[in-house]
C-alpha cells in the first residue's frame, strides 16, 4: 500500500485560512486538492496559527516533527511587517525553521510576505513606503530560504496586483483573503507546489 503524501501548512493566518467562508476554501485544503488532482493521496495538516510571526515558526516545526511530512508550505511575514519587527530577525527565524524542516527530511516551499500595500485601509500616501518594507523582507526571506534548501514561491507581486484590482478578494475585515482570495493565492502557488510534489514523488519511486 502506498504511503499518503503528507502536506503540512505552517505560518500565519493566511496559511490557517482566516477569512475563508468555509474550511475547505482555505489555502491548505485548496493546495491539497491541487495535489489530489495529480493522483496523490494527500494527508493535510494545518499547523499555522493566526497572528504568528516568524519567530513562532519554531513551535510549529516542533509540532510537525512527528508527522514525517513530505512537503511543508510556509506562509509568513505579514505579521512581522504589521508589528514593525526587524526584517533581518524575521528572516533569521524563517531560515532556522526551514533548516530544521529540511534536516527532518521534509521538502519546503516558502511563500514570502505579501505586498501589504494592497490592503484597502493603507492610505495611498503610505503605500510606496509599505511596498518598500515588504520588498525588503521578501528579498531577505527568499535568500535565507534558498540558502537552506527551500523552494521560494515568488508570487507576492502577482497576488498583490490581483488584490489591488479586485477588492472582492478580501474578506469582510478588509485584511484577510476571502474564499475568492484564497482561490487566487492557491492558483498562483499551484505550479510551485505541484513541481515540489512531483519531484518528491519521483524520488520516492526511484
C-alpha positions in Angstrom: 0.0 0.0 0.0 1.4 3.4 -1.0 2.0 5.8 1.9 0.0 9.0 1.8 1.6 12.2 0.7 1.8 14.3 3.9 1.3 18.0 3.3 1.8 20.5 6.2 0.9 24.2 6.2 2.9 26.4 8.6 2.8 30.1 9.3 0.2 32.7 10.0 -3.5 33.4 9.3 -3.1 33.1 5.6 -1.8 29.6 6.0 -4.5 28.9 8.5 -7.3 30.2 6.3 -8.7 33.1 8.3 -11.3 34.9 6.3 -12.5 32.0 4.2 -16.2 31.3 4.3 -15.7 27.6 4.6 -12.8 25.5 5.9 -12.4 23.8 2.5 -11.9 27.3 0.9 -8.7 27.9 2.9 -5.2 27.7 1.4 -4.3 24.2 2.8 -7.4 22.4 1.5 -7.1 24.1 -1.9 -3.5 23.1 -2.3 -4.3 19.6 -1.1 -7.0 19.4 -3.8 -4.4 20.5 -6.4 -2.2 17.6 -5.4 -5.1 15.2 -5.4 -5.8 16.1 -9.0 -2.3 14.7 -9.7 -3.4 11.4 -8.2 -1.7 11.8 -4.8 -3.3 10.5 -1.7 -2.9 13.7 0.3 -2.9 13.8 4.1 -3.2 17.5 5.1 -2.3 19.0 8.5 -2.6 22.7 9.1 -0.3 23.8 12.0 -0.4 27.5 11.2 -1.5 29.9 13.9 -3.4 33.2 13.2 -1.3 36.1 14.3 2.0 34.2 14.1 5.3 36.0 13.4 8.4 34.3 12.0 9.8 33.5 15.5 6.7 31.5 16.2 7.6 29.0 13.4 9.9 27.1 15.8 7.0 25.8 17.8 5.1 24.8 14.7 8.1 23.0 13.3 8.4 21.0 16.6 4.7 20.0 16.2 5.4 19.0 12.6 8.2 16.7 13.6 6.3 13.5 14.4 4.2 13.8 11.2 7.0 12.9 8.9 5.8 15.5 6.3 6.7 15.1 2.7 6.1 18.8 1.9 5.8 21.9 4.1 4.3 25.1 2.7 5.4 28.0 4.9 3.5 31.3 4.6 4.8 34.0 6.9 5.8 37.6 7.2 2.6 39.7 7.2 2.5 40.0 11.0 6.2 40.8 11.1 5.5 43.7 8.9 2.4 44.8 10.7 4.3 44.8 14.0 7.3 46.5 12.5 9.6 43.6 13.5 13.2 43.8 12.0 13.4 42.1 8.7 16.7 40.5 9.4 15.4 38.9 12.6 12.3 37.7 10.9 14.4 36.2 8.0 16.8 34.5 10.5 13.8 32.8 12.3 12.5 31.7 8.9 15.9 30.3 8.0 16.1 28.3 11.2 12.6 26.8 10.6 13.5 25.8 7.1 16.8 24.3 8.2 15.0 22.2 10.9 12.4 21.0 8.4 15.0 20.1 5.8 17.0 18.2 8.5 13.9 16.2 9.2 13.7 15.2 5.5 10.8 17.5 4.6 10.8 19.4 1.3 9.8 23.1 1.8 8.1 25.7 -0.2 8.4 29.2 1.3 5.8 31.9 0.4 7.3 35.2 1.3 5.4 38.1 2.9 2.5 39.5 0.9 2.5 43.0 -0.5 0.7 44.8 2.3 0.3 48.0 0.3 -2.7 46.3 -1.4 -4.6 46.3 1.9 -7.6 48.7 1.5 -7.1 50.7 4.7 -3.4 51.6 3.9 -3.5 55.3 2.9 -2.4 55.9 -0.6 0.4 58.2 0.6 1.9 55.4 2.6 1.7 52.7 0.0 5.2 53.2 -1.5 6.8 53.0 1.9 4.8 49.9 2.8 5.7 48.3 -0.5 9.4 49.0 0.0 9.3 47.4 3.5 7.5 44.4 2.1 10.1 44.1 -0.7 13.0 44.2 1.7 11.5 41.4 3.9 10.6 39.3 0.8 14.2 39.6 -0.5 15.7 38.5 2.8 13.2 35.7 3.2 14.0 34.4 -0.3 17.7 34.5 0.4 17.6 32.5 3.6 15.0 30.1 2.3 17.1 29.2 -0.7 20.3 29.1 1.4 18.7 26.3 3.5 17.3 24.3 0.6 13.8 25.5 0.3 11.9 26.5 -2.9 10.7 30.0 -3.0 7.2 30.8 -4.5 7.8 34.3 -5.7 4.1 35.2 -6.1 3.8 38.3 -3.9 3.8 40.8 -6.7 1.3 38.9 -8.9 -1.0 38.2 -6.0 -0.7 41.8 -4.7 -1.8 43.2 -8.1 -4.8 40.9 -8.2 -5.9 42.0 -4.7 -5.4 45.7 -5.6 -7.5 45.3 -8.7 -10.3 43.3 -7.1 -11.5 44.2 -3.6 -13.7 41.1 -3.5 -10.5 39.1 -2.9 -10.5 40.5 0.6 -12.9 39.2 3.3 -15.2 41.4 5.3 -12.4 42.6 7.6 -10.7 44.1 4.5 -7.4 42.5 5.6 -7.6 38.7 5.2 -8.4 37.0 2.0 -11.9 35.9 1.2 -12.7 32.5 -0.3 -12.1 34.0 -3.7 -8.9 35.5 -2.5 -7.6 32.1 -1.3 -8.6 30.6 -4.7 -6.4 33.3 -6.3 -3.5 32.6 -4.0 -3.7 28.9 -4.4 -3.8 29.2 -8.2 -0.6 31.3 -8.0 1.1 28.8 -5.8 -0.1 25.7 -7.6 2.8 25.4 -10.2 5.5 25.6 -7.5 3.7 23.2 -5.1 3.0 20.8 -7.9 6.6 20.8 -9.0 7.8 20.2 -5.5 5.4 17.3 -5.1 6.3 15.7 -8.4 10.0 15.9 -7.5 9.3 14.3 -4.2 7.2 11.5 -5.8 9.9 10.9 -8.3 12.5 10.4 -5.6 10.1 8.1 -3.7 9.8 5.9 -6.8 13.5 5.8 -7.6 
